[in-house]
């Protein structure tokens, strides 16, 4: 449940606090769902103030807020889309040209390892800061937004006593850095971290700030109504003082839609650069911070479900993958009842050699640790797909507006997966301590949403 409270003093000044009762599984004590129902699950999702500089049209928002880079194809950025502490300033020069800038601090003061330099460096060089500039341009039937962002990453931001980056799959990492750290560790690093060409770790440390840059342009053309064309192009690069941790790549997507009286058919596709066959030169996928929006290309394979978080089975950000899809959305033959049907075919753009060299085989010095395509470890999306791996998703989303403020959603999806289980790719995968099997994921969920 989410409850937003707005305190509006005037058009030039207001404050907002947004409470959220976190995910509750009925019967689970830690989430407040067990008998007695007294778990501590009330969270502050957003808390910010909005104000305008006197005698100007400059708007400022300060505090913990939802922040997203622009995307017209998926309506969810693959680089950054989440709640974060930030200061955002925006100015509209005229009806055609605007300008927005922000500074955000995702992480700071989390480093407190007493065993590192006798505890004298607590909270030292452990900040992560972002600055960005966006230029939204709006004309009759055309919208275009170029943007750019820089990030400085402290060498101690995620340091542990035995390494520079905490294990994203451990409960300790979640309690120290929050749930978003898993996505950041999978999006800002190569698979397995800093590796030699044979897949063994290099064991070096970080002592300088890492530098990351992103740039992109997104566009939306509706001037040929009922046709609509949208596109996104993003490029990103992150460098560290250990070059084996570097990561750079791009992601592009394209969408065509045609609006009819009974629905909106659409055709779309995307392609993201993938890793080559050398772990020692870092990653060739685009770095990402946290793509936590609602990706409209898929509610299950990608991070797209707006309510129940059964999503992102294949990818959070679409990096290192390709895909084509067709959909018909907002189909309605009965009042207040809508349907969206999707068919997606997707695969990986990463070298098959990466899977072979990353896996902990008997010849590796890391044979005591098991991994697989869905290990979701450092540098890995939920499913790390190679050029020999493909999947096909069929999904159906239904929404029924029972009352003005009450809507029922029924979501169903099935993903047929084909992973290469040969010895040259995932054949040595032993995530469960034995030879892995590939099973097709599926999902059916029902949501009841009351909004007021």
C-alpha positions as CSV (number, residue, x, y, z in Angstrom):
1,X,0.0,0.0,0.0
2,X,1.2,3.5,-0.8
3,X,0.0,6.8,0.7
4,X,1.1,10.2,-0.6
5,X,0.6,13.3,1.4
6,X,1.0,16.8,-0.2
7,X,1.3,20.0,1.8
8,X,0.7,22.8,-0.7
9,X,1.4,26.3,0.5
10,X,1.1,27.9,-2.9
11,X,1.8,27.3,-6.6
12,X,5.5,28.2,-5.8
13,X,5.9,26.0,-2.7
14,X,4.8,22.5,-1.6
15,X,6.1,19.4,0.2
16,X,5.4,15.7,-0.4
17,X,5.9,12.6,1.7
18,X,5.2,9.2,0.2
19,X,4.8,6.2,2.6
20,X,4.8,2.6,1.5
21,X,3.9,-0.5,3.3
22,X,6.5,-2.8,1.8
23,X,5.9,-6.1,0.1
24,X,4.0,-8.5,2.4
25,X,3.8,-12.2,1.8
26,X,0.9,-13.6,3.9
27,X,2.3,-15.7,6.7
28,X,5.8,-14.3,6.5
29,X,6.8,-12.8,9.9
30,X,9.6,-10.5,8.8
31,X,7.3,-8.8,6.4
32,X,4.5,-8.3,8.9
33,X,2.3,-11.0,7.4
34,X,2.4,-13.6,10.2
35,X,-0.1,-14.1,13.0
36,X,-0.1,-10.9,15.0
37,X,0.7,-8.7,12.0
38,X,3.1,-6.3,13.8
39,X,6.1,-6.3,11.5
40,X,8.0,-3.1,10.9
41,X,7.3,-2.6,7.2
42,X,6.3,1.0,6.9
43,X,8.8,2.8,4.6
44,X,9.4,6.3,3.3
45,X,9.4,6.0,-0.5
46,X,9.7,9.7,-1.3
47,X,10.1,12.9,0.7
48,X,10.8,16.1,-1.1
49,X,9.9,19.8,-1.4
50,X,9.0,21.6,-4.6
51,X,9.7,25.4,-4.9
52,X,10.2,28.0,-7.6
53,X,12.9,30.7,-7.6
54,X,11.1,34.0,-7.0
55,X,10.3,36.1,-10.1
56,X,11.4,33.3,-12.4
57,X,10.0,30.1,-13.9
58,X,12.9,28.0,-12.5
59,X,11.5,24.9,-10.7
60,X,13.4,23.0,-8.1
61,X,12.7,19.7,-6.4
62,X,14.9,18.6,-3.4
63,X,14.8,15.3,-1.5
64,X,14.2,11.6,-2.0
65,X,12.3,11.3,-5.3
66,X,11.6,9.2,-8.3
67,X,14.2,10.0,-10.9
68,X,14.3,8.6,-14.5
69,X,16.2,9.3,-17.6
70,X,14.0,9.6,-20.7
71,X,12.7,6.8,-22.9
72,X,9.9,7.0,-25.5
73,X,10.0,3.3,-26.6
74,X,9.8,1.4,-23.4
75,X,8.7,4.3,-21.2
76,X,11.4,3.1,-18.7
77,X,15.1,4.0,-18.9
78,X,17.6,1.2,-19.1
79,X,20.2,3.3,-17.3
80,X,18.5,4.9,-14.3
81,X,14.9,4.7,-13.2
82,X,14.4,4.6,-9.4
83,X,14.0,6.6,-6.2
84,X,17.1,8.4,-5.1
85,X,18.2,11.4,-3.0
86,X,18.6,14.3,-5.5
87,X,18.2,17.9,-6.4
88,X,16.5,18.6,-9.7
89,X,16.2,22.0,-11.5
90,X,14.1,22.5,-14.6
91,X,13.4,25.6,-16.7
92,X,11.0,26.0,-19.7
93,X,12.4,28.7,-22.1
94,X,9.4,28.5,-24.4
95,X,6.8,26.1,-25.6
96,X,9.5,24.3,-27.6
97,X,12.6,24.2,-25.5
98,X,13.2,23.2,-21.9
99,X,16.2,22.3,-19.8
100,X,16.6,20.0,-16.8
101,X,19.6,19.2,-14.6
102,X,20.1,17.1,-11.5
103,X,22.6,16.0,-8.9
104,X,21.9,12.8,-7.2
105,X,23.7,10.8,-4.5
106,X,22.8,7.1,-4.6
107,X,25.3,6.0,-2.0
108,X,27.4,7.6,0.7
109,X,28.7,6.8,4.3
110,X,28.1,3.0,4.1
111,X,31.8,2.0,4.4
112,X,32.5,1.0,8.0
113,X,34.9,-2.0,7.8
114,X,36.8,-2.0,11.1
115,X,39.5,-4.3,9.6
116,X,40.4,-1.9,6.8
117,X,43.4,0.4,7.9
118,X,42.4,0.0,11.5
119,X,39.1,1.6,11.0
120,X,40.6,5.0,10.3
121,X,39.0,5.3,6.9
122,X,35.3,4.8,7.8
123,X,33.1,6.6,5.2
124,X,36.2,7.6,3.3
125,X,35.9,7.8,-0.5
126,X,32.7,5.8,-0.4
127,X,30.3,8.1,-2.2
128,X,28.6,7.7,-5.6
129,X,27.5,10.9,-7.2
130,X,25.5,11.6,-10.4
131,X,25.1,14.8,-12.5
132,X,23.0,15.0,-15.6
133,X,21.7,17.4,-18.2
134,X,18.5,16.9,-20.3
135,X,17.3,19.1,-23.2
136,X,13.6,18.2,-24.0
137,X,12.5,19.6,-27.4
138,X,8.8,19.7,-28.3
139,X,7.3,20.6,-31.6
140,X,4.0,19.8,-33.4
141,X,3.9,16.0,-33.5
142,X,7.6,15.6,-32.6
143,X,9.4,15.2,-29.3
144,X,13.2,14.8,-29.0
145,X,15.2,14.7,-25.8
146,X,19.0,14.5,-25.9
147,X,20.7,13.9,-22.5
148,X,24.0,13.1,-20.8
149,X,25.1,12.0,-17.4
150,X,28.3,11.5,-15.4
151,X,28.9,9.4,-12.3
152,X,31.8,9.4,-9.9
153,X,32.2,6.1,-8.0
154,X,34.3,6.0,-4.8
155,X,36.7,3.1,-4.5
156,X,35.3,2.3,-1.0
157,X,31.7,2.6,-2.0
158,X,31.1,-1.1,-2.0
159,X,34.4,-2.4,-0.5
160,X,34.4,-5.4,1.9
161,X,37.2,-6.7,4.0
162,X,38.2,-9.3,1.4
163,X,37.4,-7.4,-1.9
164,X,36.3,-4.2,-3.5
165,X,32.7,-5.2,-4.3
166,X,30.3,-6.9,-2.0
167,X,28.6,-10.1,-3.2
168,X,25.3,-9.0,-4.6
169,X,23.6,-12.3,-3.8
170,X,24.4,-12.1,0.0
171,X,21.9,-10.9,2.6
172,X,24.6,-8.7,4.1
173,X,24.9,-6.7,0.9
174,X,21.1,-6.1,0.9
175,X,21.1,-4.9,4.5
176,X,24.1,-2.6,3.9
177,X,23.4,-1.2,0.5
178,X,19.7,-1.9,-0.1
179,X,17.9,-4.1,-2.6
180,X,19.0,-1.9,-5.5
181,X,22.7,-2.9,-5.0
182,X,22.1,-6.3,-6.8
183,X,21.1,-4.4,-9.9
184,X,24.0,-1.9,-9.6
185,X,26.6,-4.7,-9.2
186,X,25.1,-6.6,-12.2
187,X,25.0,-3.4,-14.3
188,X,28.3,-1.6,-13.5
189,X,30.8,-4.5,-13.7
190,X,31.8,-7.3,-16.0
191,X,30.7,-10.8,-15.4
192,X,32.6,-12.2,-12.4
193,X,34.4,-8.9,-11.8
194,X,38.0,-8.4,-12.7
195,X,39.2,-11.6,-14.4
196,X,42.2,-12.9,-16.3
197,X,41.7,-14.3,-19.8
198,X,41.4,-17.8,-18.4
199,X,38.6,-16.7,-16.1
200,X,40.5,-16.6,-12.8
201,X,40.3,-13.4,-10.6
202,X,43.1,-10.9,-10.8
203,X,42.9,-10.0,-7.1
204,X,43.7,-6.3,-7.5
205,X,42.3,-3.5,-5.4
206,X,40.7,-0.1,-6.2
207,X,42.2,3.1,-4.9
208,X,40.9,5.8,-7.2
209,X,37.5,7.1,-8.2
210,X,35.8,5.3,-11.1
211,X,34.3,7.5,-13.8
212,X,31.2,6.7,-15.8
213,X,29.5,8.6,-18.6
214,X,26.3,8.1,-20.5
215,X,24.7,9.9,-23.4
216,X,21.5,9.3,-25.4
217,X,18.7,10.6,-27.5
218,X,15.1,9.6,-27.5
219,X,12.4,10.6,-29.9
220,X,8.6,10.3,-30.4
221,X,6.9,11.2,-33.7
222,X,3.1,11.4,-33.8
223,X,2.7,13.9,-36.6
224,X,1.6,11.0,-38.9
225,X,-1.3,10.0,-36.7
226,X,-2.6,7.3,-36.4
227,X,1.0,6.1,-37.0
228,X,3.5,6.6,-34.2
229,X,7.3,6.1,-34.3
230,X,9.6,6.2,-31.3
231,X,13.3,5.4,-30.8
232,X,15.9,5.3,-28.1
233,X,19.7,5.2,-28.4
234,X,21.9,5.1,-25.3
235,X,25.7,4.7,-24.9
236,X,27.6,4.3,-21.7
237,X,31.1,3.7,-20.4
238,X,32.6,3.2,-16.9
239,X,36.4,3.0,-16.2
240,X,38.2,2.0,-13.0
241,X,41.9,2.0,-12.0
242,X,41.7,-1.8,-12.6
243,X,41.0,-1.8,-16.3
244,X,39.7,-5.4,-16.2
245,X,36.6,-3.9,-14.5
246,X,35.9,-1.5,-17.3
247,X,32.5,-1.7,-19.1
248,X,31.3,0.1,-22.2
249,X,28.5,-0.5,-24.8
250,X,25.3,0.7,-26.3
251,X,21.6,-0.1,-26.5
252,X,19.1,0.9,-29.2
253,X,15.3,0.3,-29.5
254,X,12.7,1.2,-32.1
255,X,8.8,1.2,-31.9
256,X,6.1,1.4,-34.5
257,X,2.4,1.7,-33.6
258,X,-0.9,2.2,-35.4
259,X,-3.9,3.4,-33.5
260,X,-7.2,1.8,-34.3
261,X,-10.7,2.2,-32.7
262,X,-10.5,-1.2,-30.9
263,X,-6.8,-1.3,-30.0
264,X,-3.2,-0.3,-30.8
265,X,-1.1,-2.8,-32.8
266,X,2.6,-2.3,-32.5
267,X,6.0,-3.7,-33.7
268,X,9.2,-3.1,-31.8
269,X,12.8,-4.3,-31.4
270,X,16.0,-3.7,-29.6
271,X,19.7,-4.5,-29.8
272,X,22.4,-4.2,-27.2
273,X,26.1,-4.7,-27.6
274,X,27.5,-7.8,-26.0
275,X,30.6,-9.2,-24.4
276,X,33.5,-10.5,-26.6
277,X,35.4,-13.7,-25.8
278,X,38.1,-12.0,-23.5
279,X,37.2,-11.5,-19.8
280,X,40.4,-9.7,-19.3
281,X,39.4,-6.6,-21.3
282,X,36.2,-5.9,-19.2
283,X,32.7,-5.9,-20.6
284,X,31.3,-4.7,-23.9
285,X,27.8,-4.2,-22.5
286,X,26.4,-0.8,-21.6
287,X,26.7,0.0,-17.9
288,X,23.5,0.5,-16.0
289,X,22.7,1.8,-12.5
290,X,19.1,0.6,-11.8
291,X,16.5,0.1,-14.4
292,X,13.5,-0.1,-12.1
293,X,10.8,1.3,-14.3
294,X,7.9,-0.5,-16.0
295,X,9.3,-1.6,-19.3
296,X,6.3,-1.7,-21.7
297,X,7.9,-4.3,-24.0
298,X,7.3,-7.1,-21.4
299,X,5.7,-7.6,-18.0
300,X,7.5,-10.8,-17.2
301,X,10.7,-11.4,-19.2
302,X,11.7,-7.8,-18.6
303,X,11.1,-5.4,-15.7
304,X,7.6,-4.4,-16.7
305,X,5.0,-5.4,-14.1
306,X,3.6,-2.3,-12.4
307,X,2.2,-4.1,-9.4
308,X,3.3,-7.7,-8.4
309,X,7.1,-8.0,-8.8
310,X,7.2,-11.2,-10.7
311,X,9.2,-9.8,-13.5
312,X,12.7,-9.4,-15.0
313,X,13.1,-13.1,-15.5
314,X,15.5,-12.7,-18.4
315,X,16.8,-9.1,-18.0
316,X,16.4,-6.0,-16.0
317,X,17.9,-3.6,-18.6
318,X,18.0,-5.4,-22.0
319,X,21.8,-4.9,-22.2
320,X,23.6,-7.8,-23.9
321,X,20.4,-8.9,-25.6
322,X,18.4,-8.5,-28.8
323,X,14.7,-8.9,-29.3
324,X,11.8,-8.3,-31.6
325,X,8.2,-8.3,-30.6
326,X,4.6,-7.6,-31.6
327,X,1.8,-6.5,-29.4
328,X,-1.8,-5.3,-29.5
329,X,-2.5,-3.1,-26.5
330,X,-5.6,-1.6,-25.0
331,X,-7.9,-4.0,-27.0
332,X,-11.5,-3.3,-25.8
333,X,-14.7,-4.8,-26.9
334,X,-16.5,-4.5,-23.5
335,X,-16.7,-1.3,-21.6
336,X,-14.0,-0.9,-18.9
337,X,-12.3,-4.1,-19.9
338,X,-8.9,-3.9,-21.8
339,X,-6.4,-6.5,-23.0
340,X,-2.8,-6.4,-24.1
341,X,-1.3,-9.4,-25.9
342,X,2.5,-9.6,-26.5
343,X,4.8,-12.0,-28.4
344,X,8.5,-11.5,-27.9
345,X,11.5,-13.4,-29.4
346,X,14.8,-12.5,-27.8
347,X,18.4,-13.8,-27.5
348,X,21.8,-12.9,-26.3
349,X,24.7,-10.9,-27.9
350,X,27.4,-12.1,-25.5
351,X,30.2,-14.5,-26.7
352,X,29.7,-18.1,-25.9
353,X,33.3,-18.2,-24.7
354,X,32.4,-15.9,-21.8
355,X,30.1,-18.6,-20.4
356,X,32.8,-21.3,-20.7
357,X,35.5,-19.2,-19.1
358,X,33.3,-17.8,-16.4
359,X,31.9,-21.1,-15.1
360,X,33.7,-22.7,-12.2
361,X,34.9,-25.9,-13.8
362,X,37.3,-28.5,-12.4
363,X,40.2,-26.8,-14.1
364,X,39.5,-23.4,-12.5
365,X,40.9,-22.2,-9.2
366,X,37.3,-21.3,-8.3
367,X,35.9,-24.8,-8.5
368,X,34.4,-24.7,-5.0
369,X,31.8,-22.1,-6.1
370,X,29.0,-23.0,-8.5
371,X,27.5,-20.8,-11.1
372,X,25.1,-20.8,-14.0
373,X,23.4,-18.7,-16.6
374,X,21.0,-17.4,-13.9
375,X,23.4,-17.0,-11.0
376,X,22.6,-13.2,-10.9
377,X,26.1,-12.5,-9.6
378,X,28.5,-9.7,-10.2
379,X,28.0,-8.4,-13.8
380,X,25.1,-10.7,-14.6
381,X,21.5,-9.9,-15.4
382,X,18.9,-12.4,-14.1
383,X,19.8,-14.5,-17.1
384,X,23.1,-14.1,-18.9
385,X,22.3,-14.9,-22.6
386,X,24.9,-15.8,-25.2
387,X,24.6,-15.7,-29.0
388,X,23.5,-19.4,-28.8
389,X,20.7,-18.8,-26.3
390,X,17.2,-17.7,-27.3
391,X,13.8,-17.4,-25.7
392,X,10.2,-16.7,-26.7
393,X,7.6,-15.1,-24.5
394,X,3.8,-15.0,-24.8
395,X,2.0,-12.7,-22.5
396,X,-1.5,-11.5,-21.8
397,X,-2.5,-8.6,-19.6
398,X,-6.1,-7.9,-18.7
399,X,-7.5,-4.9,-16.7
400,X,-11.1,-4.5,-15.6
401,X,-12.1,-1.1,-14.1
402,X,-14.8,-2.4,-11.8
403,X,-15.4,1.0,-10.1
404,X,-14.0,4.5,-10.7
405,X,-11.2,3.9,-8.2
406,X,-11.0,0.1,-8.3
407,X,-9.3,-2.0,-11.0
408,X,-8.6,-5.7,-11.2
409,X,-5.5,-6.9,-13.2
410,X,-4.9,-10.4,-14.5
411,X,-1.5,-11.1,-15.9
412,X,-0.3,-14.3,-17.5
413,X,2.9,-15.1,-19.3
414,X,5.0,-18.1,-20.5
415,X,8.6,-18.1,-21.7
416,X,10.1,-20.9,-23.8
417,X,13.8,-20.9,-23.2
418,X,16.6,-22.6,-25.3
419,X,20.0,-22.4,-23.6
420,X,23.0,-24.1,-25.2
421,X,23.9,-26.9,-22.9
422,X,26.9,-28.1,-24.9
423,X,30.3,-28.3,-23.2
424,X,31.4,-25.2,-25.1
425,X,28.8,-23.0,-23.5
426,X,26.7,-23.9,-20.4
427,X,27.5,-27.6,-20.2
428,X,29.6,-27.2,-17.0
429,X,26.9,-25.1,-15.3
430,X,26.4,-26.5,-11.7
431,X,24.5,-23.8,-10.0
432,X,22.7,-26.3,-7.8
433,X,25.8,-28.4,-7.2
434,X,24.9,-30.8,-10.0
435,X,24.2,-30.7,-13.7
436,X,21.6,-28.0,-14.3
437,X,18.3,-28.4,-16.2
438,X,16.6,-25.8,-18.3
439,X,12.9,-25.3,-17.4
440,X,10.5,-22.8,-18.9
441,X,9.3,-20.1,-16.5
442,X,5.6,-19.1,-16.4
443,X,3.5,-16.7,-14.3
444,X,-0.1,-16.0,-13.5
445,X,-1.0,-13.2,-11.0
446,X,-4.0,-11.3,-10.0
447,X,-3.9,-7.8,-8.6
448,X,-6.6,-5.7,-7.0
449,X,-5.8,-2.0,-7.1
450,X,-7.6,0.8,-5.2
451,X,-6.5,4.3,-5.9
452,X,-7.9,7.6,-4.7
